[in-house]
Amino acid sequence: AFGRAAVGGAAPHASPPPPPTEAIDTWWARTAPAGGRLSTSRHYAIRSDLDQAQTKAYADHLDIMYDEFVRRLVDRTGLRRQSPEHPTARMLRSQQDYLDTLRTQFGVNGTGSAGMFFVTGRGAGLAFWTEGVPRQRVLHVVQHEGFHQFAYAFFGNELPPWLNEGQAEFFGESVVE
């Protein structure tokens, strides 16, 4: 029961306390998709608080990279996707929202990172933040972490770490035209 017992033993009627303000004003709550569906690009489900033009620009970039991963690694080998999940991208404006969202929604510590691909029992996805980060750095993170996401979908955990990181860095440094 809510509240404390009143003098004389009867418990006063009390309504439940309102949820904490921070629970309502979280990035997760602010970006909850209308109708429960995330916006999509050709290859990604997207959740973002960036303005529409930035969201589209990063989504288009992710799609270009995904197509390049397929061209270089799937078309030539016939490799089949192991993960049934549609890749998810979370685009956050602020570093604090990035850190808070990873911690509270997925149990991930994002300290020291500008973005990451993660897999937990609570979900998986690519997440990055942009505020105050040079665009070239954001694109490097998107390309690098996007490769990890792609590799996980097609190889699971079967790639040796040196190959996974090496390829991620190769794609992270790639020039996209």
Wavefront OBJ file of the C-alpha trace (Angstrom):
o trace
v 0.000 0.000 0.000
v 1.075 3.549 -0.588
v 1.490 5.986 2.229
v 2.118 5.396 5.908
v -0.277 4.029 8.453
v -2.271 6.797 10.107
v -2.589 7.163 13.847
v -5.259 4.757 14.952
v -4.134 2.075 12.482
v -6.137 3.027 9.380
v -4.104 3.535 6.214
v -4.978 6.757 4.400
v -6.025 6.476 0.781
v -3.149 7.606 -1.382
v -2.733 7.406 -5.122
v 0.499 6.031 -6.565
v 3.266 8.595 -6.909
v 3.752 9.983 -10.407
v 6.631 8.525 -12.399
v 9.895 10.397 -11.955
v 10.291 13.297 -14.367
v 13.484 11.833 -15.823
v 11.630 8.647 -16.780
v 9.272 10.693 -18.954
v 11.926 12.978 -20.394
v 14.317 10.302 -21.600
v 15.569 10.007 -25.152
v 13.812 6.638 -25.308
v 10.465 8.188 -24.359
v 10.920 11.262 -26.580
v 11.688 9.148 -29.637
v 9.021 6.479 -29.114
v 7.655 5.782 -32.585
v 4.050 6.655 -33.329
v 2.072 3.475 -33.723
v 5.008 1.450 -32.423
v 6.820 1.370 -35.770
v 10.285 2.798 -36.318
v 11.025 4.825 -39.411
v 13.011 2.925 -42.001
v 15.582 3.383 -44.711
v 16.268 0.770 -47.402
v 18.074 -1.479 -44.907
v 17.617 -0.041 -41.389
v 14.982 0.565 -38.752
v 15.816 4.006 -37.345
v 15.160 5.797 -34.076
v 16.491 9.358 -33.950
v 16.199 12.748 -32.308
v 18.277 14.427 -35.010
v 16.462 16.772 -37.351
v 14.881 15.156 -40.386
v 17.633 16.212 -42.807
v 20.425 14.847 -40.576
v 18.537 11.615 -39.928
v 18.024 11.096 -43.655
v 21.669 11.921 -44.454
v 22.986 9.391 -41.914
v 20.371 6.797 -42.947
v 21.383 7.210 -46.607
v 25.033 6.824 -45.599
v 24.272 3.645 -43.661
v 22.432 2.258 -46.698
v 25.363 3.059 -49.002
v 27.720 1.236 -46.642
v 25.367 -1.736 -46.285
v 25.193 -2.033 -50.074
v 28.988 -1.909 -50.213
v 29.306 -4.641 -47.557
v 26.920 -6.799 -49.593
v 28.759 -6.081 -52.845
v 32.147 -6.972 -51.391
v 31.239 -9.809 -49.026
v 27.958 -11.400 -50.057
v 27.533 -11.072 -53.809
v 30.926 -12.673 -54.441
v 30.532 -15.502 -51.929
v 26.835 -16.334 -51.670
v 27.049 -15.787 -47.902
v 23.671 -16.009 -46.164
v 22.367 -13.856 -43.367
v 22.355 -15.660 -39.984
v 20.383 -13.075 -38.037
v 16.714 -12.580 -38.869
v 16.707 -9.107 -37.312
v 16.374 -5.988 -39.416
v 19.389 -3.851 -38.472
v 18.531 -1.004 -36.117
v 20.248 2.377 -35.935
v 19.810 4.751 -33.016
v 20.934 8.285 -33.839
v 21.252 10.495 -30.780
v 22.055 14.175 -30.650
v 23.646 14.331 -27.186
v 26.338 12.246 -25.570
v 24.417 12.194 -22.284
v 21.310 10.763 -23.974
v 23.543 8.191 -25.693
v 25.129 7.100 -22.414
v 21.834 7.103 -20.498
v 19.952 5.188 -23.205
v 22.601 2.501 -23.587
v 22.763 2.050 -19.812
v 19.048 2.103 -18.984
v 17.631 0.339 -22.050
v 20.369 -2.180 -22.791
v 22.674 -2.406 -19.764
v 25.645 -1.192 -21.814
v 28.359 1.200 -20.643
v 29.105 3.509 -23.569
v 31.643 5.647 -21.707
v 34.525 6.693 -23.925
v 32.778 5.840 -27.181
v 31.219 7.972 -29.895
v 29.148 5.027 -31.070
v 28.938 1.266 -30.951
v 27.262 -1.862 -32.180
v 26.001 -3.889 -29.238
v 24.190 -7.163 -28.621
v 22.551 -7.830 -25.252
v 19.655 -9.858 -23.939
v 17.628 -6.628 -24.111
v 18.317 -5.936 -27.776
v 20.931 -5.129 -30.351
v 21.758 -2.245 -32.597
v 24.054 0.479 -33.791
v 23.994 3.673 -31.719
v 25.937 6.909 -32.069
v 25.780 10.553 -30.989
v 26.607 13.664 -32.996
v 26.583 16.868 -30.909
v 29.956 18.612 -31.096
v 31.532 15.721 -33.036
v 33.004 16.577 -36.460
v 30.939 15.024 -39.263
v 33.958 13.078 -40.578
v 34.381 11.447 -37.148
v 30.676 10.551 -36.993
v 30.903 8.990 -40.464
v 33.962 6.968 -39.405
v 32.037 5.658 -36.374
v 28.957 4.875 -38.498
v 31.037 2.998 -41.083
v 33.168 1.141 -38.508
v 30.295 0.128 -36.219
v 28.052 -0.517 -39.217
v 30.522 -3.159 -40.349
v 30.380 -4.844 -36.922
v 26.590 -4.916 -37.187
v 26.703 -6.330 -40.701
v 29.349 -8.909 -39.739
v 27.278 -10.053 -36.764
v 24.218 -10.508 -38.999
v 26.147 -12.625 -41.503
v 28.872 -14.309 -39.427
v 27.505 -14.255 -35.881
v 30.448 -14.401 -33.488
v 32.523 -16.529 -35.860
v 34.934 -13.861 -37.144
v 38.251 -13.755 -35.289
v 38.522 -10.424 -33.426
v 41.542 -9.320 -35.460
v 39.603 -9.797 -38.714
v 36.419 -8.185 -37.399
v 38.311 -5.110 -36.114
v 40.567 -4.961 -39.151
v 37.660 -4.959 -41.580
v 35.695 -2.506 -39.430
v 38.642 -0.120 -39.443
v 39.146 -0.614 -43.199
v 35.522 0.353 -43.825
v 35.631 3.076 -41.168
v 38.476 4.794 -43.019
v 36.923 4.265 -46.464
v 36.035 7.268 -48.570
v 32.398 7.209 -49.644
v 31.476 9.101 -52.771
l 1 2 3 4 5 6 7 8 9 10 11 12 13 14 15 16 17 18 19 20 21 22 23 24 25 26 27 28 29 30 31 32 33 34 35 36 37 38 39 40 41 42 43 44 45 46 47 48 49 50 51 52 53 54 55 56 57 58 59 60 61 62 63 64 65 66 67 68 69 70 71 72 73 74 75 76 77 78 79 80 81 82 83 84 85 86 87 88 89 90 91 92 93 94 95 96 97 98 99 100 101 102 103 104 105 106 107 108 109 110 111 112 113 114 115 116 117 118 119 120 121 122 123 124 125 126 127 128 129 130 131 132 133 134 135 136 137 138 139 140 141 142 143 144 145 146 147 148 149 150 151 152 153 154 155 156 157 158 159 160 161 162 163 164 165 166 167 168 169 170 171 172 173 174 175 176 177
